[in-house]
Amino acid sequence: MAAEAASPPRVPGVGSTAIAGLLEPPATGVVLGSSSHAVWLLLDDAAIVVSTADATRLPNGVEIGVDAATDPFQSVRHGETVEIGGNRILLSGLTVEVVRWWDPRPVLPSVPVAELAAAIGSLPDEVPGIDGSQLADALGHVSGPAVLAAAENLLGSGTGLTPEGDDYLAGAVAALRLLGPAVGDEAVAAMLEAIAAPLAELASARTTTFSAALMAHARRGEVAAPAGDFLRALSGRGDVDSAHAALSKVGHTSGPALAAGIVLGARSIVRLNV
């Protein structure tokens, strides 16, 4: 009698609450790409990333309990089908089971505008090679149409898996969504809500599927863990310099661009509320 094939090993994972609704019902996805640290999946029009414990925890991801050195994704191939359901993701040679959850939307306390201004200090709000002046002007006027025009020029610009222009814009959007209400300014969040649909359409047309997904999360205030730490620090819960340095070390270009975008958004909020 032939021996039964061994079941793929199971690894525990920590999932983002932002994608909890995608992981419970039975569904089929496809692999968009993979590396030693992550696998990117497309599920209908949503992008999900499964990453190792030594990678950055993302708002649309599941972090597994092993490092990249164990080569957990060696059998995964581009274009292959992936079964999802019951908070499990069945990859080639690996079954990921979500056993814990984390919230990618940081809860920020109320913060006086003067304290936010002091926290930003002289931190950079620009990215070399990316023209952020149009976005800065649009935010200064809380103009949805002007923000969309600036987004059209930024999306897809620059280098990286998520282009620098995308990260810069996402950082600014997340800062408006989270720090605006923290200082008592609801106008910027309302403006973002008003342009949600056209911004999503722009991102879908002008950048990668994965980057467009991260933009949608940023609009809801859902960010990568280091970005959340930086936003909390700006609101008085943490050391600003160390949180900024940690975010700036993420990826080749993503971290610095995200950090600059957050500072730009925060600085715009300060100028609107002094």
N, C-alpha and C positions, 0 to 999 in steps of 0.2 A: 504494500500500500504506500502510495506516495505521501511524503510528509507535507503537512499543511504549511503554506507560506507564513513566515513570521510576520506578525503585525508590526507596523512602523512604530518606532518609539514615540511615547507621549512626553511632551514637555509642558510645564505650566506656563501660563502667560498672564500678564497684567494688561487689561484692556481699557481703552479710553471710553468713558461713558458717552462720548459724542457718537460712537458707532455701535453702541449696545444694541440698538434696534435692528442693525444689519446682521448681527451675528447669531441671533436666536432662531428666526425662521429658516427652514431649509432653503438653500439657494446654491446657485452655481456661478463661480467666478472664473476669471482667466488671469494668468500670470503676465503682467506687463514687462517685468524685468526682475533681475536679482543680482545680488552681490554677496560678498562674504558677510556683510552686516545686515542685509535686509532683503525682503521679497516684496515687490509691489504688485497689488492685485486690483483688477477692475471688476466691480460687482454692479451690474447695470450701469448707472452713470456715476457711481461712487467709487472712490479710490481708497484702498486700505493698504497699510504697510505692516508687515510682520518683521520686527527687528530684534537684534540680539541685545543682551543686557548691557553691553558696552557701547551701544549706539544711542542716539538722541531719542528720547521718548516724545512721540509726535501725537497731535490731537486726533489723528485718524488712524492710530496704530494699536498694535498689540506687541508688547515687549515680552520676549520669552526669557526663561530663566537660565540661559547658557550664553557664553561669550562667543564671539566670532571665531576664536581660535579653535573651537570644536568643529567648525565647518558644518553647521547644521543644515545649510541649504544646498549642499553639494549636488543633490539629486534633482533639484528644481530646475525646470527648463522654461524658457520663454514660450508663451502661447499655450501652455498646458492647462487643462481644466482643473479647477479646485472646488471641492465640496465644502460648503459652509452650513452650519446649523447647530443648534443646541449649544451655542457658545464654543464651538469647535471649528477649527480650520484644518482640513485634511490636505496637506501638501505631499508631494512625492518624497517618501522616506521619512516623513515626520507628521505627527498629529499634534496640533497646538490646542490646548484646552485652557480657556480663560477661567482663572480661579479667583482673581481679584480685579477691582476696577479703580481707576483714578479719574479725577475730574480735571479736564484740560482748561477749564475756565476759572482762572484765579479769582478768589473773593477778595476784593480790595476794600479797606476801610475808608471812611470819609477822610479827605486830606485838604487842608487849607491850600489855596492857590500859591501863597508865598512859600509854603514848604515844598510844594511840587517844583516851583521855580528853583529853589535852592538845591533840590535833589538833582535836577538836570545839570545845573552848573554850566560847565563848558564842554559837556560831552558832545561828540560830533553828531550832526544830523544830516550829513551828506555822505554819499558813496562815490568814490573816484570813478569817473567814467559814466556816471548816471546823473542826468540833469533833473534835480528834484525841485527846481524853482517853480515850475508850473503847479505842482502838487502843493507846495508851500503856500502859494498865492490862493489856490482854490480853498484850502483849509482855512486860511485867514478870513475868507469871506463866507465860510460855511455854505458854499455853493455846490449843490449836487451835480448840476450839469458841468461845472468847471472841474469837479473831481473826476467825473467820467471822462472828460477830455484829457486830463492828465493821466488817468489810468490807461487810456488807449495808447499813449506814447510810452508808458512804462512797461506794460505787460509784454513779456517775451524778450525784453532787452537785457543785455548782459550775459554773463556765462553762468554755468552751474546747472545741476539737475533741476533745481528751481531757479530760474534766471534771477539775477540780482535785482532787476527792476520789480519783479514780482514780490520778492522778499521785502524790499523797501516799502512798497505799497501795502503789503500785508501787515508790516509792523506798524505803520501809521494808522491803518484801519483798526487794528486791535487796540491801539492806544486810545483812539477816539471812543471806541465802544466801551472800554473799561475805565479809563481815567476821567472821561467826561462826567459820567454820573458820580464818580468819586469826589469831584470838586463841586458837585451840584449843578452841572451843566448838562441838561438833557437834549439840547438842540442838536449837538453833533451826532448823538446816537439816533435821533429821529431822522436826520439827514441821511445817515447810512441806511436806515430802514427804507427810506423812500427810493434809494437807488439800488436796492438789493438785486432786483431782477435784471436791470440792464448791466450792472457790474458783473453778474454771473454770466450773462451772454457774452460780454466782452472777453472775460477770462477764458471761456470755452473756445472762443474763436481765435484768440491771439497767443495762447500759451499751452503748455502741456497739460494733459489730464490730471496728473498728480499735483501740479502747481495750482491749477484751477480749483481743485478740491481744498487745498490748504487756504486759498483765498476765501472760500466760502466759510471755512472754520474761523478764520480771522474776523470776518464780518460779525460772527456770533460771539466773538471774544474768546474763542478756543485756540490755544496756542501751544507750541512745544514747551516742555517743562522748563528749560532754561529761560525762555522768554517770559513765562509766568513768574519765575523767580525775580527777574529784572523788574517787571511791572509791580510786583509786591514791594520790592525794595524802593521803588520810586514813590510808593504811597506810605513809606515809613516802616515797612516790615522787612528789614534786611539791610545789608551793607550794599550801597549802590555801586561802588567801584568794583567789588568782587563779583557781584551779579552781572555787571556789564562786561567784565573781563571773561567770565564763564560763557556768556552768550556769544561773545565775539570769537570764541574758539570753535564754535560749532561749524562743521563743514569747511569747505574751501572759501566760499563766498556768502553762504546763507546767513551765518551768525552775525557778521559785521553789518550786512544789509538790513537784517531784521532789527538789530539794535539801533541803527541810525534812523530807521523808519519810526520806531517807538519814540525815540527822542524828538523827532520832527512832530509827531502827533501830540506828544506831551507839551512841547513848546508852543504849538498852535493853540492848545487849550489854555495855557497860561496867558497868552496874549489876548485871547478872547474874553478872559475873565478878570483881568486886572482893573 
